[in-house]
Amino acid sequence: MYVAPWAILIPLVLFGAFASSPMSIAIALIAAGLLLVVKQGMRYPRKIEKVDQIASLVERLDASPVAGIDVEIKGRIVGRGTPGYVLSPDMVVQDESGFVPVLYANRIPFARTFFGLYRIHDFMGRDVVARGWYLRRPGPVVELREVRTSDGHFARGYTWLFRYIGSSLVILAGFIVLIASLRH
């Protein structure tokens, strides 16, 4: 599922594999877009599971780099994801059982740098409730959807939203090409 949309899009763009027919280009774009939506649905499910202890996430074998688990964790921000790096926007959330890196994923240009320089100080050393998707990469991480402190500081990551928008745009492009091909 991770490579399925790209298996359609790369030949389409690089090699013009479907160039013989605008209808086949449209179908390829629509199929790739739908596969991207399914892929994002696997990575960013929308069923929140409140986690009592962060260490219990390690036992979750249903998480992977492709399939996430929508979680809500509580703990204290004890540091940056990359210790000592002043531009690091990623945080480490710790409770009595353990800790997990929380990645501030954001596709807006310079948003990660801005957060690392100016906003992360609002969260350091404070108790937070963080929502995001638990993923197993080389190590366990939570990709941030939103984080709140008890005194009202709030931040949100938008990568998940941009991925859904991109998927929808590929589908839309497919329908535009389909309509154009039907007119000729």
N, C-alpha and C positions, 0 to 999 in steps of 0.2 A: 504494500500500500504506500510505502514511503516513496518509491520511485515511479509508481504507475502513472501519475499525471505527467511526469517529465519524460517518460517513455513515449508519450504521444506528442508533447510540445517540442522536444528537441529535434526530432526528425522533421517536424513541420517547419520550424524556423531555420534550422541549419541547412537542411538538404532539400527543402521544398518537396518532401515526399508526397504531399497531397496536392501539389500544384496543378495537376492535370485537371482538377475539377474544383470550382469554388464550393460546390456542395460538400465535397469531402473535407475541405478546409473547415467549413462551418461545423460539420459533425465532429471533426477532431477537436476543435476548440470547445464545443459544448461538452464533449465527453471528458476532456482534460479538466475543464472547470468543475464539472460535477465530481470528478475524482478528487480534485483539490478540496472541495467542500466536505466530502466524506473524510478525507485525511485530517482536515482541521477539526472536524467533529470528534475524531478519535483522540487527537492531541489535546483538545480543549473541551472536554465534556462539561456539561452544565448541571451537575448533581453534586452539591457541596457536601463533603463529609467533614464534620468537626473532629479534629484530632486531639485526643486528650494528652498524649505524650508524643513529642517529636520523634523519639527513638522508635516508636511503633511503625513509622513510615518505612524503615529499613526492611521490615518483614513483608511489605507489600510487593509481591512478585508480579502483580498485574500491571505495574508501571514499567515503562520502557522509554527509549528516546523518541518513539513514535506515539505511544499511547500514554496520556497523562491521567492523573487522578485529581479531580477538583477538591482541594482541601482548604480548611481554615485552621490555622495554627495560632497559638498564643504563646508569647514568650517575651524576652527582652533582646533588643538589638545590642549585641556585644562587640561588634566591629564591622569592618568592611569585608567584602568578599575577597579582595586582594589586600592583605594587611600592609599598611604603609603607603599605598598608592593613593594619592590625594584625589585622583579623578575617578576612582572606583565607585560606581553607583550601587554595586551589589552589597547586600547586608548579610550578616549572620544572625539568625534568630536562635536563641537558646532558652530551654526550659530546664526543669530539674532532671530530665531524663537524657538530654543530649542537645545537639544543635544541628541546624541545616542551613546551607547557603540559600539566600533568597535573591534571585537574579532580577534586577530591574531591566526588563526587556522592553525596549522602546525603539521603534523604527523612525521616529521623528528625528531629522538631522540635528545633531548636537544635544539632544534631550538627555542622553545618558551622561555626557560631560557636564552639562548644566546641573543635573541632579547631584552628581558626585561632588561638584564644587560648592554649590550653594544650598541645596535642600537636605542632603543626608544628615547634616548636623542637627536638624529638627527631630531626628529619630534615634540618634545615638544614645545609648544608655537608658532608653525609655521602654516601658512595657507596650507591646503592640499586639494587634490582631491583624494577621496577614492572610489574605486569600490569594490562591493561585493554583497552579497545576504542578503536582509532584511528578517529576520525571527522573528516570535513571539514565544518566549520561555516564561518563567515566566514573562519576560519583553521584550520589543523590542530591537533587536540587529542587527548589520550588521556583517556578517561573511566576513572577509577581503579576497579579491582576490588580490588587489594591492593598494598601497597608494603612492602618489607622493607629494613632496613639490615643491614650485616654484623655489627653488634654486638647484633642481636636486637630492635630496635624494629620494630613492625608496626602497620599500619593497614589498614582495609578500607572500601570504599564499598559501600552496599547498595541503591542505586537500581535496579540490574538485578534484584535479588531482589524488591523491592517491586512492580516492574512485572509480573513473572511471577505474583506472588501476586494482584495486582489482576485480571489477565487470567483467572486461575483462578476468582476470586470471581464474575466476570461470567458465566462458564460455569455455575458452581454455581447462581447465581440463576436462570439460564435453566432448568436442570433442576428446580429447586424450583417454579417457575411452571408448567412442563410437567406435573409430577406433580399439582400442585393443580388444573390445568385438566382432567386426565383423571379426577379424582375427582368432578367435578361434571357 
